[in-house]
Amino acid sequence: TERARGLMDRATLPESSGMFFVFDISARQAFWNKDTLIPLDVIWISDNKVIGVSALPKISDHGIVTVSSPYPVNRVLEVNAGFAVKNNIHIGDTVSE
């Protein structure tokens, strides 16, 4: 499925693009970098609040790496590495739809 593939096998990602995951229930989520060719930021969101940001390296840099949400979440945003810093995203920020 598209959700399971995430951003695997993409050589590039436009600067203001990403993949937004919406889950039916809040739970601890884990993402890995299998076949991920670009480094990513993983932004963990519970309802409409950012609760964490994790760096997910490209597969060639560190082999397979898994990152997990610090608490249960129902939304996750995958974007280019550095997006959170560049856009001043912090824990506690509100996310609007």
C-alpha positions as CSV (number, residue, x, y, z in Angstrom):
1,T,0.0,0.0,0.0
2,E,1.0,3.6,-0.4
3,R,1.1,4.0,3.4
4,A,3.5,1.1,3.8
5,R,5.8,2.4,1.1
6,G,5.9,6.0,2.5
7,L,8.7,7.9,0.7
8,M,10.7,4.8,-0.2
9,D,12.6,4.8,-3.5
10,R,12.3,8.5,-4.0
11,A,15.5,10.2,-5.1
12,T,14.2,13.7,-4.5
13,L,11.3,15.4,-2.7
14,P,10.2,19.0,-3.5
15,E,11.0,21.4,-0.7
16,S,7.5,22.0,0.5
17,S,6.2,18.4,0.0
18,G,5.9,15.4,2.2
19,M,3.7,12.5,3.1
20,F,1.0,12.9,5.8
21,F,-0.2,9.7,7.5
22,V,-3.5,9.7,9.4
23,F,-4.3,6.8,11.7
24,D,-7.7,5.8,13.0
25,I,-6.5,5.5,16.6
26,S,-3.7,7.0,18.6
27,A,-0.9,4.6,19.2
28,R,2.9,4.5,19.4
29,Q,4.1,4.5,15.8
30,A,7.4,3.4,14.3
31,F,8.9,4.3,10.9
32,W,12.0,2.9,9.3
33,N,14.2,3.9,6.4
34,K,14.1,0.7,4.3
35,D,14.8,1.8,0.7
36,T,14.7,5.4,1.8
37,L,17.1,7.3,-0.5
38,I,16.8,10.8,1.1
39,P,17.1,11.8,4.7
40,L,13.8,12.8,6.4
41,D,12.3,14.5,9.3
42,V,9.4,12.6,10.9
43,I,7.1,14.9,12.8
44,W,4.9,13.1,15.3
45,I,1.4,14.7,15.9
46,S,-1.2,13.9,18.4
47,D,-4.6,15.4,17.3
48,N,-3.4,18.9,16.4
49,K,-0.2,19.2,18.5
50,V,3.4,18.4,17.6
51,I,4.7,16.0,20.2
52,G,8.1,15.2,18.7
53,V,10.5,15.4,15.7
54,S,12.8,12.5,14.7
55,A,15.6,12.4,12.1
56,L,15.4,9.4,9.8
57,P,18.6,9.0,7.8
58,K,18.8,7.7,4.3
59,I,19.5,4.0,4.1
60,S,23.0,4.4,2.7
61,D,24.2,6.5,5.7
62,H,23.4,4.2,8.6
63,G,21.7,1.0,7.3
64,I,18.2,0.3,8.6
65,V,17.1,2.7,11.3
66,T,13.8,2.8,13.1
67,V,12.4,5.8,14.8
68,S,9.4,5.7,17.2
69,S,6.9,8.3,18.4
70,P,7.6,9.4,22.0
71,Y,3.9,9.0,22.9
72,P,0.8,7.7,21.1
73,V,0.0,9.7,17.9
74,N,-2.6,9.7,15.3
75,R,-0.8,11.7,12.6
76,V,2.7,11.7,11.2
77,L,4.3,14.0,8.7
78,E,7.4,12.9,6.7
79,V,9.3,15.7,5.1
80,N,12.8,16.5,3.9
81,A,15.5,16.5,6.6
82,G,15.9,19.9,8.1
83,F,12.3,20.9,7.4
84,A,11.4,21.2,11.1
85,V,14.3,23.5,11.9
86,K,13.9,25.6,8.7
87,N,10.2,26.1,9.5
88,N,10.7,26.7,13.2
89,I,8.6,23.6,14.2
90,H,8.7,22.8,17.9
91,I,7.0,20.4,20.4
92,G,3.7,21.9,21.4
93,D,3.1,23.7,18.2
94,T,-0.5,23.5,16.8
95,V,-1.0,21.9,13.5
96,S,-3.9,23.3,11.4
97,E,-5.6,21.2,8.7
